[in-house]
Amino acid sequence: MNVLSLFDGMSCGQIALDQLGIKVGNYYAAEIDKDAMKIAKKNYPNTIHLGDVTKVKGSDLPKIDLLLGGSPCQGFSFAGKQLNFNDPRSALFFEYVRLLKETNPKYFLLENVRMKKEYQDVISNHLGIEPIMINSALVSAQNRVRLYWTNIPNVKEPKDIGITLESLFECNTEEQIYSEPYYKKNTKQLSYIGYIGKSPKQATKVFSVNGKSVCLTALGGGQGGKTGLYEIPNTRTCRKLTVTECEGLQTVPINYTEGVSKTARYKMLGNGWTVEVIKHIFKNIK
């Protein structure tokens, strides 16, 4: 099987194929992030990096059997400015469409965030198929709702395996611990149990480890900007998640991202796919 992965990042698609035992002849990856490329190459030395997706031509490649992609979502996300296809990052979706036409693969998969129905319909019209919505929480300890457009047959929601963050939470870490958070009474069934500082913001909210984590993000600053803050059990203290905890949430092999800065590791994990979800989709490849 020849695979072309656009916006490949740290190559989560390759992890899924490898763990399923699906043999890959050539794995071509369009990616420009040097840290993500370094990690992909460390774990899969045979990865053929092609660089900028806009410069990749289907005519330069052998027959592609599987086309993958998770085009940048900043212009689609409910959490962003929702500039939709006018955002140059989200406009990269059309590079996926171009290469889908140029390579005519047997199978394709496109992943993206939840978005306004009007944007979703544009993507569906271009791909000729409606997406399936899957929350990573079904197969991991992370709330991560994503849309998956694919012609791989018989893809349905996976069964809930009932895992919580508590099972991944590490006892001894080097992460900064914030003591005595100001807890707000949960009178409105809020998702968080408290916050640090003077007001509850995305980076200051404190969550329980007894449930699912919030969605990991590549961007965002502050105390818990990329991972959220979590109460250390049996204390009134909290901390953000470690890199290896985030690897566990994305169901990536532990220490897979080792070899670049911690900041780069958080970023690529926030940008990455939940491997168990991708495996669930790929298991129907014949």
Backbone as numpy.savetxt, mean C-alpha at the origin, in Angstrom:
# Nx Ny Nz CAx CAy CAz Cx Cy Cz
6.34 -16.65 -17.30 5.50 -15.45 -17.30 6.37 -14.21 -17.30
6.06 -13.28 -18.20 6.72 -11.99 -18.21 5.80 -10.97 -17.53
6.35 -10.21 -16.61 5.56 -9.26 -15.82 6.09 -7.85 -16.04
5.18 -6.91 -16.23 5.52 -5.49 -16.28 4.80 -4.81 -15.13
5.55 -4.24 -14.21 4.99 -3.58 -13.04 5.28 -2.08 -13.13
4.23 -1.29 -13.22 4.37 0.16 -13.30 4.22 0.76 -11.91
5.01 1.78 -11.62 5.02 2.39 -10.28 5.31 1.28 -9.27
6.35 0.52 -9.52 6.62 -0.74 -8.83 6.96 -0.57 -7.36
7.53 0.57 -6.98 7.90 0.77 -5.58 8.90 -0.27 -5.12
8.62 -0.89 -3.97 9.53 -1.89 -3.42 9.18 -3.30 -3.90
8.30 -3.38 -4.90 8.01 -4.65 -5.60 7.15 -5.62 -4.79
6.07 -5.11 -4.21 5.17 -5.98 -3.46 4.53 -7.04 -4.36
4.29 -6.68 -5.62 3.74 -7.66 -6.55 4.66 -8.84 -6.74
5.93 -8.56 -6.75 6.92 -9.62 -6.91 6.97 -10.53 -5.68
6.78 -9.95 -4.50 6.72 -10.76 -3.27 5.55 -11.73 -3.37
4.39 -11.22 -3.80 3.19 -12.06 -3.88 3.39 -13.20 -4.87
3.93 -12.92 -6.03 4.17 -13.95 -7.04 5.15 -15.00 -6.50
6.19 -14.53 -5.85 7.21 -15.42 -5.30 6.62 -16.34 -4.25
5.84 -15.77 -3.32 5.28 -16.57 -2.23 4.23 -17.57 -2.72
3.60 -17.27 -3.85 2.64 -18.20 -4.44 3.30 -19.26 -5.31
4.60 -19.09 -5.55 5.30 -20.06 -6.39 5.01 -19.90 -7.87
4.54 -18.72 -8.27 4.29 -18.45 -9.69 5.62 -18.05 -10.33
6.07 -18.82 -11.27 7.39 -18.60 -11.86 7.37 -17.41 -12.82
8.33 -16.54 -12.65 8.45 -15.33 -13.47 9.70 -15.42 -14.30
9.54 -15.23 -15.61 10.70 -15.23 -16.49 11.43 -13.90 -16.40
10.74 -12.83 -16.74 11.29 -11.48 -16.65 10.33 -10.59 -15.87
10.88 -9.86 -14.93 10.08 -8.92 -14.14 10.59 -7.52 -14.44
9.83 -6.78 -15.25 10.20 -5.42 -15.62 9.49 -4.45 -14.68
10.23 -3.48 -14.18 9.68 -2.55 -13.19 9.96 -1.11 -13.60
8.89 -0.34 -13.76 9.03 1.09 -14.00 8.96 1.80 -12.66
10.05 2.40 -12.25 10.13 3.06 -10.94 11.25 4.09 -10.98
11.08 5.18 -10.23 12.13 6.21 -10.19 12.64 6.49 -8.78
11.97 5.95 -7.75 12.43 6.16 -6.38 13.65 5.28 -6.12
14.78 5.91 -5.86 16.04 5.18 -5.73 16.04 4.23 -4.52
15.45 4.66 -3.42 15.41 3.79 -2.23 14.55 2.56 -2.48
13.38 2.76 -3.10 12.50 1.63 -3.39 13.16 0.67 -4.37
13.85 1.22 -5.36 14.56 0.38 -6.33 15.67 -0.42 -5.66
16.35 0.22 -4.73 17.43 -0.47 -4.01 16.90 -1.66 -3.22
15.75 -1.47 -2.56 15.17 -2.55 -1.77 14.65 -3.67 -2.67
14.02 -3.31 -3.78 13.54 -4.33 -4.72 14.71 -5.15 -5.25
15.78 -4.48 -5.58 16.96 -5.14 -6.15 17.66 -6.00 -5.10
17.65 -5.54 -3.85 18.26 -6.32 -2.77 17.55 -7.65 -2.61
16.23 -7.62 -2.64 15.45 -8.83 -2.42 15.25 -9.66 -3.68
15.21 -8.99 -4.82 15.02 -9.68 -6.10 16.03 -9.14 -7.11
17.25 -9.67 -7.08 18.35 -9.15 -7.91 18.07 -9.18 -9.41
17.16 -10.03 -9.85 16.89 -10.14 -11.28 15.86 -9.12 -11.78
15.40 -8.26 -10.90 14.45 -7.22 -11.32 15.07 -6.35 -12.41
14.34 -6.12 -13.48 14.83 -5.29 -14.59 14.16 -3.92 -14.47
14.90 -2.95 -13.95 14.34 -1.62 -13.75 14.40 -0.81 -15.05
13.27 -0.18 -15.39 13.15 0.55 -16.65 13.12 2.06 -16.45
13.07 2.51 -15.19 13.06 3.95 -14.95 11.70 4.58 -15.10
11.67 5.77 -15.70 10.47 6.59 -15.84 9.43 5.89 -16.70
8.22 5.76 -16.16 7.14 5.05 -16.87 6.80 5.73 -18.20
6.97 7.04 -18.29 6.60 7.75 -19.51 7.53 7.41 -20.67
8.66 6.81 -20.35 9.63 6.47 -21.39 9.61 4.98 -21.75
8.74 4.22 -21.11 8.63 2.79 -21.38 7.71 2.58 -22.59
8.16 1.78 -23.53 7.38 1.48 -24.73 7.12 -0.02 -24.81
5.88 -0.36 -25.05 5.52 -1.77 -25.16 6.26 -2.47 -26.27
6.59 -1.75 -27.35 7.28 -2.36 -28.49 8.70 -2.78 -28.16
9.24 -2.25 -27.07 10.61 -2.60 -26.67 10.66 -3.84 -25.78
9.50 -4.38 -25.43 9.43 -5.48 -24.47 8.95 -6.75 -25.16
9.28 -7.90 -24.57 8.71 -9.16 -25.08 7.23 -9.24 -24.70
6.56 -10.29 -25.09 5.15 -10.47 -24.75 4.96 -10.41 -23.24
4.10 -9.50 -22.78 3.82 -9.33 -21.35 2.57 -10.13 -21.00
2.69 -10.96 -19.97 1.57 -11.79 -19.53 0.76 -11.15 -18.41
1.42 -10.33 -17.59 0.76 -9.71 -16.45 1.24 -8.27 -16.31
0.29 -7.34 -16.33 0.60 -5.92 -16.13 0.07 -5.50 -14.77
0.94 -4.92 -13.96 0.58 -4.48 -12.61 0.74 -2.97 -12.50
0.03 -2.37 -11.58 0.25 -0.96 -11.34 -0.62 -0.42 -10.23
-0.05 0.51 -9.49 -0.79 1.26 -8.49 -0.42 2.71 -8.71
-1.06 3.36 -9.69 -0.65 4.71 -10.07 -0.83 5.67 -8.90
-0.01 6.72 -8.83 -0.08 7.66 -7.70 -1.50 8.14 -7.44
-1.84 8.21 -6.16 -3.24 8.43 -5.78 -3.51 9.82 -5.21
-2.49 10.67 -5.11 -2.67 11.92 -4.37 -3.80 12.78 -4.93
-4.07 12.70 -6.22 -5.11 13.51 -6.81 -6.49 12.90 -6.72
-6.59 11.67 -6.22 -7.88 10.99 -6.11 -8.38 10.89 -4.68
-7.48 10.81 -3.73 -7.82 10.43 -2.36 -8.78 11.41 -1.70
-9.71 10.87 -0.90 -10.59 11.71 -0.09 -9.77 12.53 0.90
-8.57 12.05 1.24 -7.73 12.75 2.20 -6.93 13.86 1.55
-6.88 13.89 0.22 -6.10 14.89 -0.48 -6.97 16.05 -0.98
-6.45 16.77 -1.97 -7.17 17.93 -2.49 -8.18 17.52 -3.56
-8.17 16.25 -3.94 -9.11 15.72 -4.92 -9.07 16.52 -6.23
-7.87 16.69 -6.75 -7.71 17.40 -8.02 -7.97 16.48 -9.21
-8.26 15.25 -8.92 -8.52 14.19 -9.90 -7.52 14.18 -11.04
-7.96 14.05 -12.27 -7.04 13.81 -13.38 -6.26 15.05 -13.80
-6.56 16.19 -13.19 -5.78 17.38 -13.47 -4.48 17.40 -12.67
-4.40 16.55 -11.65 -3.17 16.44 -10.87 -2.16 15.64 -11.69
-0.98 16.17 -11.94 -0.01 15.46 -12.80 0.37 14.09 -12.28
0.29 13.88 -10.96 0.61 12.56 -10.42 -0.48 11.55 -10.77
-1.74 11.95 -10.60 -2.83 11.04 -10.93 -2.99 10.87 -12.43
-2.54 11.85 -13.20 -2.60 11.73 -14.66 -1.71 10.59 -15.16
-0.81 10.11 -14.30 0.03 8.98 -14.69 -0.81 7.72 -14.91
-2.04 7.74 -14.44 -2.95 6.63 -14.74 -3.02 6.37 -16.24
-2.97 7.43 -17.02 -3.08 7.26 -18.47 -1.85 6.58 -19.08
-0.73 6.62 -18.36 0.44 5.84 -18.80 0.15 4.36 -18.63
-0.58 4.03 -17.58 -0.99 2.63 -17.38 -1.90 2.20 -18.53
-2.86 3.05 -18.87 -3.78 2.74 -19.96 -3.02 2.57 -21.27
-2.06 3.45 -21.51 -1.26 3.37 -22.74 -0.53 2.05 -22.83
0.12 1.66 -21.74 0.91 0.43 -21.77 0.03 -0.81 -21.74
-1.17 -0.69 -21.19 -2.12 -1.80 -21.27 -2.48 -2.07 -22.72
-2.67 -1.01 -23.50 -2.98 -1.16 -24.92 -1.76 -1.65 -25.70
-0.59 -1.14 -25.36 0.62 -1.48 -26.12 1.09 -2.91 -25.86
0.87 -3.42 -24.65 1.36 -4.76 -24.31 0.30 -5.84 -24.43
-0.97 -5.46 -24.31 -2.09 -6.41 -24.43 -1.83 -7.68 -23.61
-1.67 -7.56 -22.30 -1.35 -8.72 -21.47 -2.56 -9.63 -21.28
-2.30 -10.86 -20.89 -3.39 -11.78 -20.59 -4.12 -11.31 -19.34
-3.36 -10.87 -18.33 -3.95 -10.42 -17.07 -3.45 -9.01 -16.74
-4.30 -8.25 -16.05 -3.86 -6.95 -15.56 -4.45 -6.70 -14.19
-3.79 -5.84 -13.42 -4.26 -5.43 -12.10 -3.88 -3.98 -11.89
-4.87 -3.16 -11.53 -4.62 -1.77 -11.15 -5.20 -1.54 -9.77
-4.42 -0.93 -8.91 -4.86 -0.63 -7.54 -4.92 0.86 -7.35
-5.92 1.33 -6.59 -5.96 2.73 -6.21 -6.84 2.91 -4.98
-6.87 4.13 -4.49 -7.62 4.44 -3.27 -9.10 4.60 -3.55
-9.90 4.63 -2.49 -11.30 5.02 -2.65 -11.34 6.47 -3.13
-12.28 6.76 -4.00 -12.35 8.09 -4.60 -13.79 8.42 -4.95
-14.02 9.62 -5.41 -15.35 10.00 -5.86 -15.78 9.07 -6.99
-17.08 8.78 -7.03 -17.60 7.85 -8.03 -17.31 8.33 -9.44
-17.31 9.62 -9.67 -17.07 10.13 -11.01 -15.65 9.83 -11.48
-14.67 9.87 -10.55 -13.30 9.52 -10.92 -13.19 8.02 -11.15
-13.81 7.26 -10.24 -13.79 5.80 -10.35 -14.36 5.35 -11.69
-15.43 6.00 -12.12 -16.06 5.62 -13.38 -15.17 5.89 -14.58
-14.37 6.95 -14.51 -13.44 7.23 -15.61 -12.44 6.08 -15.74
-11.91 5.64 -14.62 -10.95 4.53 -14.64 -11.62 3.26 -15.15
-12.83 2.98 -14.66 -13.55 1.77 -15.08 -13.84 1.79 -16.57
-14.20 2.95 -17.09 -14.49 3.06 -18.52 -13.26 2.80 -19.37
-12.10 3.27 -18.90 -10.86 3.05 -19.64 -10.42 1.60 -19.59
-10.67 0.95 -18.46 -10.21 -0.43 -18.30 -11.26 -1.46 -18.71
-12.50 -1.00 -18.87 -13.56 -1.90 -19.29 -14.01 -2.87 -18.23
-13.82 -2.51 -16.97 -14.17 -3.42 -15.88 -14.40 -2.62 -14.61
-15.30 -3.09 -13.75 -15.55 -2.43 -12.48 -14.58 -2.97 -11.42
-14.22 -2.16 -10.43 -13.27 -2.61 -9.41 -13.94 -3.43 -8.32
-13.14 -4.17 -7.60 -13.60 -4.79 -6.36 -12.93 -4.05 -5.21
-13.70 -3.75 -4.17 -13.16 -3.05 -3.01 -12.77 -4.07 -1.95
-11.52 -3.98 -1.49 -11.03 -4.90 -0.47 -10.35 -4.09 0.63
-10.71 -4.37 1.86 -10.04 -3.77 3.01 -8.98 -4.74 3.50
-7.73 -4.26 3.57 -6.63 -5.11 4.05 -6.90 -5.66 5.44
-7.82 -5.04 6.18 -8.14 -5.50 7.53 -8.64 -6.93 7.55
-9.11 -7.43 6.43 -9.58 -8.82 6.37 -8.44 -9.81 6.50
-7.24 -9.43 6.02 -6.11 -10.36 6.03 -4.90 -9.81 6.77
-5.06 -8.68 7.43 -3.96 -8.08 8.19 -4.55 -7.30 9.35
-3.69 -6.62 10.09 -4.16 -5.83 11.23 -4.27 -4.35 10.89
-4.39 -4.03 9.60 -4.42 -2.64 9.15 -5.71 -2.33 8.39
-6.35 -1.24 8.75 -7.47 -0.74 7.96 -6.91 -0.04 6.73
-7.12 -0.64 5.57 -6.58 -0.08 4.33 -7.54 -0.47 3.20
-8.48 0.40 2.91 -9.48 0.12 1.88 -8.93 0.58 0.53
-8.94 -0.35 -0.42 -8.42 -0.05 -1.75 -9.34 -0.63 -2.82
-9.28 -0.03 -4.00 -10.01 -0.52 -5.17 -9.04 -1.29 -6.07
-9.50 -2.42 -6.59 -8.67 -3.26 -7.45 -9.44 -3.56 -8.74
-8.91 -3.07 -9.84 -9.46 -3.38 -11.16 -8.63 -4.53 -11.75
-9.24 -5.62 -12.07 -8.48 -6.76 -12.60 -9.37 -7.65 -13.46
-8.76 -8.28 -14.46 -9.47 -9.28 -15.27 -9.09 -10.69 -14.84
-8.34 -10.80 -13.75 -8.08 -12.13 -13.18 -9.41 -12.68 -12.70
-9.77 -13.90 -13.10 -11.13 -14.39 -12.82 -11.39 -14.73 -11.36
-12.66 -14.66 -11.00 -13.16 -15.16 -9.71 -12.55 -14.49 -8.49
-12.26 -13.21 -8.59 -11.71 -12.49 -7.45 -12.86 -11.97 -6.58
-12.87 -12.39 -5.35 -13.87 -11.95 -4.38 -13.16 -11.47 -3.12
-13.93 -10.91 -2.21 -13.34 -10.49 -0.93 -12.77 -11.70 -0.20
-11.60 -11.57 0.40 -11.07 -12.68 1.21 -11.83 -12.81 2.52
-11.68 -13.94 3.16 -12.31 -14.15 4.46 -11.54 -13.39 5.54
-12.23 -12.98 6.56 -11.63 -12.24 7.67 -10.89 -13.23 8.58
-9.58 -13.03 8.74 -8.81 -13.94 9.59 -8.75 -13.45 11.04
-9.30 -12.27 11.31 -9.47 -11.81 12.68 -8.21 -11.41 13.41
-7.21 -10.88 12.71 -5.96 -10.48 13.36 -6.05 -9.05 13.86
-5.43 -8.76 15.00 -5.40 -7.40 15.55 -3.96 -6.92 15.70
-3.82 -5.62 15.86 -2.49 -5.02 15.99 -1.73 -5.57 17.19
-2.46 -5.94 18.23 -1.83 -6.44 19.45 -0.86 -7.59 19.17
-1.19 -8.43 18.20 -0.35 -9.59 17.89 0.98 -9.20 17.25
1.07 -7.96 16.73 2.30 -7.49 16.08 3.06 -6.49 16.94
2.43 -6.03 18.00 2.99 -4.93 18.79 4.24 -5.39 19.53
5.32 -4.65 19.37 6.61 -5.02 19.96 6.76 -4.41 21.36
7.36 -5.16 22.24 7.49 -4.71 23.63 8.59 -3.68 23.82
9.76 -3.96 23.29 10.90 -3.07 23.50 11.32 -2.45 22.17
11.20 -1.14 22.06 11.56 -0.45 20.83 12.34 0.81 21.17
12.90 1.42 20.13 13.62 2.67 20.30 12.74 3.88 19.97
11.48 3.63 19.64 10.60 4.74 19.29 10.31 5.61 20.50
10.16 6.92 20.24 9.87 7.86 21.32 8.53 7.54 21.95
8.51 7.54 23.28 7.28 7.28 24.02 6.74 8.60 24.55
5.46 8.84 24.29 4.80 10.05 24.78 4.00 9.68 26.02
4.31 10.34 27.12 3.67 9.97 28.39 2.45 10.83 28.65
1.55 10.25 29.43 0.35 10.94 29.90 -0.40 11.68 28.79
-0.89 10.97 27.79 -1.72 11.65 26.79 -3.01 12.17 27.42
-3.53 13.27 26.90 -4.77 13.81 27.40 -5.92 13.03 26.77
-6.58 12.22 27.54 -7.64 11.39 26.99 -8.97 12.13 26.97
-9.66 12.03 25.86 -10.98 12.61 25.71 -12.01 11.50 25.86
-13.05 11.75 26.59 -14.07 10.73 26.78 -14.71 10.39 25.44
-14.81 9.11 25.18 -15.33 8.64 23.91 -16.87 8.60 23.97
-17.46 9.78 23.88 -18.92 9.87 24.01 -19.64 9.76 22.67
-18.90 9.84 21.59 -19.52 9.81 20.25 -19.04 8.60 19.44
-18.62 7.56 20.14 -18.14 6.35 19.46 -17.01 6.68 18.48
-16.08 7.48 18.96 -14.94 7.85 18.12 -14.02 6.65 17.92
-13.28 6.67 16.81 -12.39 5.55 16.51 -11.14 5.57 17.38
-10.80 6.75 17.92 -9.59 6.87 18.74 -9.96 6.93 20.21
-8.99 6.62 21.08 -9.29 6.59 22.52 -8.78 7.84 23.24
-8.02 8.66 22.55 -7.51 9.87 23.17 -6.58 10.60 22.22
-5.87 11.58 22.77 -4.93 12.34 21.94 -3.91 13.02 22.84
-2.78 13.37 22.24 -1.78 14.12 22.98 -1.84 15.57 22.52
-1.40 16.48 23.40 -1.48 17.88 23.04 -2.82 18.47 23.41
-3.18 19.56 22.71 -4.38 20.31 23.07 -5.62 19.94 22.26
-5.42 19.28 21.12 -6.59 18.95 20.30 -6.31 17.69 19.49
-7.37 16.95 19.13 -7.17 15.71 18.37 -6.95 15.97 16.88
-5.72 15.80 16.44 -5.38 15.93 15.03 -4.93 14.55 14.53
-4.80 14.41 13.21 -4.46 13.11 12.66 -3.16 12.57 13.24
-2.19 13.45 13.48 -0.89 13.01 13.98 -0.84 12.87 15.49
-1.90 13.30 16.20 -1.86 13.27 17.66 -2.89 12.32 18.27
-3.75 11.74 17.46 -4.76 10.81 17.98 -4.10 9.53 18.48
-4.63 8.99 19.56 -4.10 7.77 20.15 -5.14 6.65 19.96
-4.67 5.51 19.48 -5.54 4.38 19.20 -5.17 3.19 20.08
-6.08 2.25 20.18 -5.85 1.03 20.95 -5.20 -0.03 20.06
-4.35 -0.86 20.65 -3.74 -1.96 19.90 -4.67 -3.16 19.83
-5.82 -3.09 20.49 -6.75 -4.22 20.50 -7.57 -4.34 19.23
-7.44 -3.36 18.33 -8.17 -3.41 17.07 -7.22 -3.37 15.89
-7.65 -2.72 14.84 -6.83 -2.56 13.65 -6.08 -1.23 13.71
-4.96 -1.16 13.00 -4.25 0.11 12.89 -4.96 0.99 11.88
-4.63 2.27 11.91 -5.08 3.16 10.84 -4.27 2.84 9.59
-4.69 3.40 8.48 -3.99 3.15 7.21 -2.62 3.81 7.21
-1.59 3.05 6.90 -0.24 3.62 6.79 -0.19 4.56 5.61
0.55 5.66 5.77 0.68 6.62 4.69 2.15 6.92 4.42
2.42 7.37 3.21 3.79 7.70 2.83 4.14 9.12 3.26
3.14 9.95 3.40 3.35 11.35 3.74 2.79 11.64 5.12
2.99 12.86 5.57 2.44 13.24 6.87 3.52 13.34 7.92
3.48 14.44 8.68 4.48 14.64 9.72 3.85 14.59 11.10
4.58 15.08 12.09 4.07 15.05 13.45 4.33 13.72 14.12
3.86 13.61 15.34 4.18 12.45 16.17 3.79 11.13 15.52
2.55 11.04 15.07 2.09 9.77 14.48 1.63 9.94 13.05
2.23 10.86 12.34 1.75 11.24 11.01 1.65 10.10 10.00
2.58 9.17 10.02 2.58 8.10 9.01 1.96 6.80 9.53
1.92 6.62 10.84 1.48 5.33 11.37 0.34 5.43 12.37
0.12 6.61 12.92 -0.79 6.74 14.05 -0.04 6.52 15.35
-0.64 6.92 16.47 -0.08 6.68 17.80 -0.91 5.61 18.50
-0.25 4.76 19.27 -0.95 3.64 19.89 -0.59 3.53 21.36
-1.60 3.28 22.17 -1.39 3.16 23.60 -0.59 1.90 23.91
0.46 2.05 24.67 1.22 0.89 25.13 0.39 0.21 26.21
0.07 -1.07 26.02 -0.86 -1.74 26.94 -0.46 -1.59 28.41
-1.47 -1.38 29.23 -1.32 -1.28 30.69 -0.52 -0.06 31.12
-0.48 0.97 30.29 0.19 2.23 30.65 -0.68 3.38 30.20
-0.27 4.60 30.53 -0.91 5.80 29.99 0.03 6.47 29.01
0.86 5.67 28.35 1.82 6.19 27.37 1.50 5.65 25.99
2.08 6.28 24.98 1.82 5.85 23.62 3.04 6.11 22.74
3.05 5.52 21.56 4.13 5.72 20.61 3.62 5.43 19.21
4.41 5.84 18.22 4.08 5.47 16.85 4.57 4.04 16.60
4.22 3.47 15.47 4.62 2.10 15.16 6.05 2.06 14.64
6.70 0.94 14.88 8.06 0.75 14.37 7.99 0.35 12.90
9.13 0.40 12.24 9.20 -0.01 10.83 8.81 -1.48 10.67
9.31 -2.32 11.57 9.00 -3.75 11.44 7.53 -4.04 11.74
6.92 -3.26 12.62 5.48 -3.40 12.84 4.72 -3.02 11.57
5.20 -1.99 10.90 4.57 -1.58 9.63 4.76 -2.64 8.55
5.91 -3.28 8.55 6.11 -4.39 7.61 5.10 -5.49 7.88
4.85 -5.76 9.17 3.86 -6.76 9.53 2.47 -6.37 9.08
2.14 -5.08 9.19 0.83 -4.61 8.77 0.63 -4.74 7.26
1.70 -4.54 6.51 1.63 -4.69 5.05 1.90 -6.14 4.63
2.06 -7.01 5.59 2.35 -8.44 5.38 3.54 -8.64 4.47
4.51 -7.76 4.63 5.80 -7.85 3.95 6.76 -8.62 4.85
7.64 -9.44 4.33 8.60 -10.14 5.19 9.33 -9.17 6.11
9.48 -9.54 7.37 10.15 -8.68 8.34 11.59 -8.41 7.90
11.96 -7.13 7.97 13.26 -6.61 7.55 13.44 -6.61 6.03
12.36 -6.80 5.28 12.42 -6.70 3.82 12.93 -5.34 3.39
12.54 -4.26 4.11 12.90 -2.91 3.71 14.24 -2.45 4.30
14.90 -3.31 5.03 16.18 -2.95 5.65 17.22 -2.64 4.59
18.01 -1.58 4.81 19.07 -1.23 3.87 19.02 0.21 3.42
17.97 0.95 3.82 17.87 2.38 3.54 17.47 3.07 4.84
17.34 4.39 4.80 17.00 5.13 6.02 15.63 4.75 6.54
15.42 4.99 7.83 14.13 4.69 8.44 13.02 5.49 7.77
13.30 6.76 7.46 12.31 7.60 6.79 11.90 7.00 5.45
12.88 6.52 4.70 12.60 5.90 3.40 11.79 4.62 3.56
12.06 3.88 4.62 11.34 2.63 4.86 9.87 2.91 5.16
9.61 3.89 6.03 8.22 4.27 6.32 7.51 4.70 5.05
8.20 5.49 4.23 7.59 6.01 3.01 7.20 4.89 2.06
8.12 3.94 1.82 7.80 2.89 0.85 6.74 1.93 1.38
6.70 1.75 2.68 5.64 0.91 3.25 4.29 1.61 3.14
4.27 2.91 3.33 3.03 3.66 3.16 2.54 3.66 1.73
3.48 3.61 0.79 3.15 3.57 -0.63 2.84 2.17 -1.13
3.19 1.16 -0.35 3.16 -0.21 -0.83 1.78 -0.86 -0.82
1.76 -2.10 -1.25 0.56 -2.93 -1.25 0.59 -3.86 -0.05
-0.59 -4.29 0.40 -0.68 -5.35 1.39 -0.51 -6.67 0.66
0.60 -7.34 0.88 0.97 -8.51 0.08 -0.09 -9.60 0.13
-0.69 -9.83 1.29 -1.69 -10.89 1.40 -2.92 -10.62 0.54
-3.27 -9.36 0.35 -4.38 -9.03 -0.55 -4.00 -9.37 -1.99
-2.78 -9.00 -2.39 -2.33 -9.27 -3.75 -2.22 -10.77 -3.99
-1.76 -11.50 -3.01 -1.70 -12.97 -3.13 -3.11 -13.55 -3.31
-4.06 -13.00 -2.57 -5.44 -13.47 -2.68 -5.95 -13.27 -4.12
-5.58 -12.16 -4.74 -5.99 -11.89 -6.12 -5.23 -12.78 -7.10
-3.93 -12.90 -6.91 -3.08 -13.65 -7.85 -3.32 -15.17 -7.80
-3.90 -15.66 -6.74 -4.05 -17.12 -6.63 -4.96 -17.68 -7.72
-5.72 -16.80 -8.38 -6.61 -17.23 -9.45 -5.96 -17.17 -10.83
-4.68 -16.79 -10.87 -3.95 -16.82 -12.14 -3.67 -18.27 -12.50
-3.95 -18.63 -13.74 -3.73 -20.01 -14.19 -2.42 -20.08 -14.96
